[in-house]
Amino acid sequence: MTSVLLAGCTAPAPPPAPKQEAKALAPAATEYYGTTEPLAADAVYFVLTDRFVNGDKSNDFRKQGGGAATHTFDRPTPGAPPGRSDNVGYLGGDFKGLLDNAQYIKDMGFGAVWLSPIVDQPDEAFTGGEPVKWGGMWTDRGKTGYHGYWGVNFYKLDEHLPSAGLDFRGLTKGLKAHGLKTVLDIVLNHGSPAFSMPKPQPKFGKIYDKDGKLIADHMNLPPDKLDPKNPLNAFYNTKGGLAQLSDINENDPRVLPYFLGAYEQWIEQGADAFRIDTIGWMPNPFWHQFTTRIREKHPGFFMFGEAFDYDANKIAEHTWPENAGVSVLDFPLKERVSAVFGKEGGGFEKIAERLYLTDGPYTNPYELMTFYDNHDMARMDATDDGFVDANNFLFTARGIPVIYYGSESGFERGTGEHSGNRNYFGQAGIDAAQKGRIYAQLKRIAMLRAKTPALQRGLQLDVEMQGDRAAFYRVLQQGDVHQIVLVLLNKGGAPQVFEVKNTLQAGRWLQPLGGDAVDVARGGTLKATVAPHDVAVYVLDAPVTDVALKSELDRTMARARRHVAQ
């Protein structure tokens, strides 16, 4: 009956609930990061396309150029010692050879491919300048544009690269299907060799627009003989520049629109980033205009420049927002890395001096492209252990690592340009590389970086950088990511015992390269033995709570990115 009584009555209203105090929100965790640049997640594999893999012999054009002085395919460099070789002609590498091996690159742990310039080149070997010779520098007679840096039409693909059904758009689409971004090498400073020829040669010293119309011609004249009143001459400077190359006149009003149109075309076809050749040879205001205009259409587009100088204060100027506002290849660090891990030797303290983790000259040192060799210098002269040690460092320390094709096997180690540096790698080289120790250890550490956000973008805090030993943290605390990584490097020939105590946060540290998890109590110590020429990596996925660690990170974070436009 109770239910009937309740149905016929109105229950008294309950007293109002006591007013709840608003729950205080937990303070947001302090952010710690080196960079927010998306490309920082992607280690870069650099290919000189003609020298990588010949995937399509139909685009070799083996009879191009005519006679002995001017044919373009397979031109051995004179003066090679017995058993050695070098070549200044085309050797057949192309888009198909690159795409056929995209999975090989991806499986090594890379996320991007930087390929040499793709634009149209002269169709003969150069007959001016000094004769090319073994080990020579700035000797271009007999050389071809196989490397891509002698552009004559910046809107047109060089015929040696594409195949039927595979143009640049197809290449970038194919690379993306393998999880690889495309970094395109671009040139604005110069065109092709332009003077000193016994008689004028087709295309040399000339530039054509997107419709194939001639817009610039050096006319085989030395720079000081050019006529600034002649529109065909006015595209070039009259003071000259590198060797016999035509030197682009950045003050001519046609120049910037020409190159913007050309390189925006390649972005539209799939380029994800640019490497800018010879950035130091053109003035800062020109580069500021160029990069600003590119980013007006493509916000955040990543670019890095090549300023071949070991002085950080000089190359850092290109990173400042009032100038180009781009990253740069880290030549000052490269100088120390190739020495310390090469035959010259030295301790980690030499490397630490070039990291500029605080109060440095760069806009952001974490966005620098780190490397130990490339096509414009001698390849690193190191033992297999040296390559392993160098890769273990590059793929755990600050910056975006770049590896030159073949370095995964120590290919042509120690050789310079015209001495084997740019030799043909080929499918045989790729197959052989996968059987070697350098490759195996590179893949191991590169794959770890690809899976570990703190190694890609985290703040770096050095614990020890001395002799054969290095210990440092990489810390990323941003958004949903809270990750602390401890890296221990041993580049010596004997095991090294590390004991890390100060700034060590309590928690369960995992070892992604193998080994049991390590439980560290508050105030405890992490003790580890690192094998010769090896690396140990410990990962703690947790917010920073250790007071001493937080204090050091706060100090480093405040001083990591220093330069601000005035």
N, C-alpha and C positions, 0 to 999 in steps of 0.2 A: 504493500500500500504506500510505501514511501514515495514511490515514483509518482503516484497520483497526487499526493500532497505537494510534491515539488512542482508538478505541472501546474497546479492551480495557484501557486504562490510566486511572488517575485522575490528572489534572493537579494539581500542588501549588497550594494556595490562594495567591492573590496577596497581597503584603504589604498591610496596611491603608493606606488612603489617608490622607495627612496631614490633620489636622484643619483645616478651613477657618475662618478668622476671620469672624465675622458681619459682613456688609457694612454699613457705616454708612449709615443713611438720610439722604438729603439733608434739610437743615433746611427746614421748611415756610416758604414765602414769607410775609413779613409781609402781613397783610391791610390794604388801604386801601379804604375805601368811605364814602359819605356816609350811605346808608340801605340797609336790606334790605327795606323796605316794597314789596310787589309792585305796589301802585298807582302807585308812582313811575315805572313803565314807561309809564304811560298819560297823555298830555296830555289835558286835559279841555275839552270844548266845552259852554258853558253856554247853555241855551235857556230863555227865558220862554215856556212852551209855547203859551199862547194867541196869542203874537205871532210864532210861527215860520212855520208853514204850515197852512192850512186844508185838510185832506185829506178831510174828510167834512162836508158842509154840513148833513146831517141832525141833527147834534148841536149846531147853532148856537143853537137855542132863541131865535130872533129876536124872538118876541113875549113872551118871559118878562118878568115884572115889571110889566106893565100900562102905566100912563100915563107922561106926560112926565117926571115927577119920579123914577120908580122903574124904568122899563124898563132891561134889562141889556145889550142888544146895541147897539154902535156909539154911544158917547156922546162926541162931540167936546169937548175941553177948551176952555172959553170963553176968549176973549182972544188967540187965536193971531194973530200978524202975517200979513200977506198972503204966500201961498206956503208957509206953515209949517202943521204940524198936530200934534196929540196927541190921545189918546183914552183915556178911563177906563172904557169899556165892554168887553164881550167882542168879539173880532174873529175868532174861529173856529179858531184854532190848536188842534191836537189830537194824540192819539197817532198817528193814521194819517198826518198830515202829517209828523210826526217820523220815523216808520218808513219812509215813502216816500223820505225823504232821508238815511237812515242811511248809505248807501254814499257819498254826497257828503261826510259828516262823516268817515267812515273814510278816504276817499281823500285827505283833506287832511292825514292823519297823526295823527289823534286816536285814542285808545284807550278813551275813556269819554265819556259824556254826563251832565252834571248838568242835571236838569230841575226846574223850580219845583214847589212843593208840589201834590200831586194830590188832596187831601182835599176833602170837600164844603164849599161856600161858601154864603152867603145868596143867595136868589133874587130880590133886588131891589137897586137902587142905594140907598146910604145917604142918609138925609134929615137926619142930625144934623151936628154939627161946623160948620166953616167952609166956605163954598162953594169947590169946586175952581176953580183959576184958572191961567192960563198962568204957568209958572215957580214956582208956589206950593209950599210945603213944609208938611206936616202939615195939608193942606186936603183933607178927604175927603167933603164933601157932594156928592152926585151921582156918587160913585165906586162901582165894583163890585169883587167879589172875583176878577176875571179873573186876577190875579197868583198866587192860591192861598194867600196868607198870612192869610186871615180864616177859619180853620177853624171849623166848627160840628159836624162829625162826623168824627173822625180815623180812623175805621174804614171810611169810605165814600168811594168815588171821586166827584169832582165830575162831574156829568152832561155837562159840555161836553167831556170828554176822551176817553172810550172810544167805540168803534163796535161794531156787531154783530160778534161773534167776535174782538174786540180789546180785552181788558181790560188791567190793569197787568201781569199775569202774561204775557199774550201779547206786550205791548210789550217787556218785559225779555228774553223768549225770542227775539223778533225781532232786537233789538239785538245779543244774543250771537251770533246767526247771522251778523251782519256784523262780528264781532270787537270789539264795543263793550260795555263795562261800564256799569252804571246807577248813577249817584250821585243819591240822592233827597234833596231839600231837605225838612227837617223843622222843625216849630215846636212848642215846648213853652211858651214864655214867655207867649203870649197867644192869644186867640181872635179873635172879630170885633168891630167897633165895637159898643159896648154901651149907650151913654147919650147924652143930648142930642137924641134924636129928638122931633119934635113930638108923635108918638104912637108906641107900640111897633110895631115891624115884625117880621114872621115871621123866625125864626132869629137875628136880630141879638142878640148878648149871650147866646146859648144854646149849650149843648154837649150832645150826645146820645151814648149808648153804642152798642156794636156791634149791639144789638137795636133801636135807634131810640128808646130811653127817654130822656127829659129828665133830666139829672143836674146841670145848672148853668144858672142864669138870673140875669142882671144886673138884669132887670126895669125896664130903662131908667132905673135910678137911678145917680146919681154915686157913685163908689167910697166916699166917706165916709158915704153913706147906706145902704150894704149892712148886712144883719143877719148877723153871724157865726154866730148861733144857728140861722139858717135854712139847712138843708143845700144848698139851691139857690144861696144867696148865698156860702156858705162856701168854694166852689171858687175864689173870687176874692179878691185882696187888696183892702184898703180904702184903700190909699194911691194907687192908680192907677199908670199907667205911660206908655206911648206913646199920644199923642193920646187918642182916645176908646176905645181897644181894651180889651177885658176882660183884666185882668192876672191870670194864673194864680197861685193860692196854693200854692206848693211845699210848704208845711207841712201842707196837708190830706192825711190818709193815703190818700185815694182817688186823688190826682193821679198819683203815680209808677206805680202799677199800671195806671191807665188808659192812659197814654202808652206804657208798656212793651208792653202788649198790642197797641196799635195799630201801633206801629212794628215789632214782631216779626212781625206779620202781613205787612207790606210786605217785610220781609227774606225771609220764606218764599216770597213771590211773585216774588222775583228781584232786590231791591235789593242792590247789591254794596258800597255805602258810603253814608254820610250826610254831608250838609252841615247843620250845626246853626245855625238862625237865631237872632239876638239872644242869643248865649250869655252875653254880659256882663251881661245883665239879671237873671239868676238866680244864686243863690249857689253857690260851688264845691262844698260838700258834696252838694247836690242832683245836680249834674252827675256827681260821682264815683259816686254810687249808680246813676245812670242808665247811664253807660257801663260800669260794672263788671257790672251785670246783663245788659246786651246782650252783653258779651263772655263771660259765663259760658256762654251758649248758642251764641255765634258767636265763638270764639276768634280774636283778631287782626283783628276787624272794624274797618275804617278809618273814621274820622270826622274832620271838620274843622269848626271853629266860625267864626262871624262875630262878631267883636268890633270894631266900627267905631271904631278908635282908632289914631292914628299913633304912639303911645308903645309901643315894643317891650317895655319892662319891664312894662307893664300887660297887654298881650295874651298875653305869654309865660306868665303864670300858668296859663292854661287848658291849656297843654301839659304841665304838671308832673304826674307820676303820682299825687300825692296829691290833685290836683284833678280836672279832667275827664280829663286824660291823653289829649288829642286834638291833632291838628294845628289850625292856624288859617289863615285867609286873611291873607296878609302885607300888611296895610295900611301899615306903615311903609315897606316897600320900594316899594309901589305909589305912595306919595306922591312919591318921588324918580323913579321910572320915568316916570310920566305927565308930570312936569315936564321931565325931561332930554330925553325924546324928543318932547315936545309943544312948543307955541309958547313956553313960558317958557324952555326951554333949560337948558344947564348941562353940566358935564363928567361923565365916568364916575366921578370921585372922589366925587361926591355919592351915587352908587349904592353904591359900595364901602362907605361908612359904614353902610349898612343891611343888608349881607349877613350880618354877625355869624358869620363863618366860624370864629372861635376866641373862646372865653371869652364867648360871648353868653348872653342870658337864656333862650333856648329849650331845651327838652329835645333837640330835633333840628332845626336850621334847614333840613336837606335835605328834610324832609317838609312844609315850609310850602307853601301854595298861592299861587303868584305870578301877578300879574295887573296890568293897567293901568286897567281900568274895569269897571263892572258896572251893574246896574239901579237901584242906590241912590245913584248919584252921576253927575256929568256924564261922558259918554263922553270918551275921550281926544281932546283938541283938537290934532290933529297933521296934518302933510302926509302924502302917501303915503310919502315917504321916512322920516318919523318912525315910521309904523306898521311899515315894513320893518325899521328899526333896532331898534325895541322887540321885535319878534318874534324877530329874530336873537339878541337878548340873552336873552329869556325861555326860549328853547328850547335854549340852550347852558349857561346858568348854573344854580346850585343851585336846588332847589325843583321843584314840580310845576306846570307852566304851565296857566293857565285862560284861555280866550278866550271873550268874550261874543259871542253870536250877532250876525252882521253886521259884526263888526270885521274880518273877512277882506276887506271891501270899503271900510272906513272909513265904514260906515253911520251916519248921523246924528251924525257926529263933533262933539264939543263940546256936545252937548245933554244937559240934565238931565232928571230926572223932571218930568212935566207940561210938558215942552218938546220932546218928540220922542224921548227916550232909549229908550222902550219901544215905539216904533212897529212896525207890522206889517211883517215882512220879506218873507214870501211866496215862492212859486215864482219869481216874476219877479226878486226880489232874489237868490235862489240862482243863477239862470241868468246874471244879469248879473255877479255876483261872480267867476265863473270866467273872465271875460275880462280881469280887471284885474291890475295888477302886485302889489298887496298880497297877493292870493290866491296868485299864482304863487310869490312869494318865501316866503310863509308855508308853503305846501305843501312847498317845497324844504327848508326848515330843519326843519319838523315831521317829515317823512318820515325825515330824517337822524337826528333824535333817536330816533324809533321803532325804528331799526335799530342804534343805537349804545349799548350798555349803560352805558358810562362817562358819557355825557351824561344818562342817566336817574338813575344811582345813585352816580356816582363822587364822590370827594373833590375839592373845588375848591381850587386853589392859584393865587393871583393873582400875575402877573408884572408887569403894568402896568395901572393903571386911572386914566387922566388925560386930560382934555380929550376929544377925539373918538376916543381910542384905548383899546382894552382888549385885554389878552392874559392868558390864564389857562389852566391845565391842569385837566382832569377826569381823575381816575385811579381805576380800579376794578381791584383785585387781590384776588380772592376766589374760592375754589373753582377751577374750570377757566377762569375769566375773568382775563386779564391784558391790560389795555388802558390806554394812555396817549393822551389826546386833547389837542391844543393848539388853542385857539380864538383867532383874531385878529379883532377887530371894528373897523370904521371907520364911525363915524356922521357923518363930515364930508363936505363937498362936493368934496374933492380927494383924490387917491390918497395912501395912507400906506405908507411903507416900514417894515417891522418887521425887527429883527435880534434873534433869541433865541439866547443863548449859555449863560449860567449856568443850571444845572439841565437843560440840554437833553441827552437821552439819545441815544447813538449808535444807528443802525439805519436801516431803510428806512421812511420816513414816507409813508403813502398820503394822497391827497387825494380823499375821497369825493364832494366837490362838483364835481370836475373838475380836471384838471391832472395833470402827471406826478408819479410818486413821487420823493421827495427822499431821497437817501442822505446821512446825516450821519455823519461820522467822529467818533471819540472826541475830545472837546475842540473839536468843530467848531461851526459857526454855521448856523442856519436863517435865510435872508433871504427875505422875501416882500413883494410889493407888493399891497396890498388896495385894490380899487376903491372909489370913493365909495359910501357907504351899502351896504356889503357885508360879507361874512364869509368868512374862509378857515378851513378846518378840516383839521388834520393828525392822522392816526391811526397809532399804533404798537402793534401787537398783540404785546406782549412783556412779561415780568416787569420790574419796576423794578430796574435795576442801577446806574444813575448815583448816585454817592455823594452829590453835592450835592442831587439831587432826592429821594433817599431820606431824607436828613436833614430836609429841609423837610416832606416828607409825614409823617414820624414825629411831628414837632412839631405839625403841623396835626391829625393823627388823634387825638392825645392830648388835644387841647383843643376838639374840634369839638362833642361832645355833653356838656354840662356838668352839667345839673341832675340830682340824684339825690334820690329821696324820703328824707326823714329817718325 
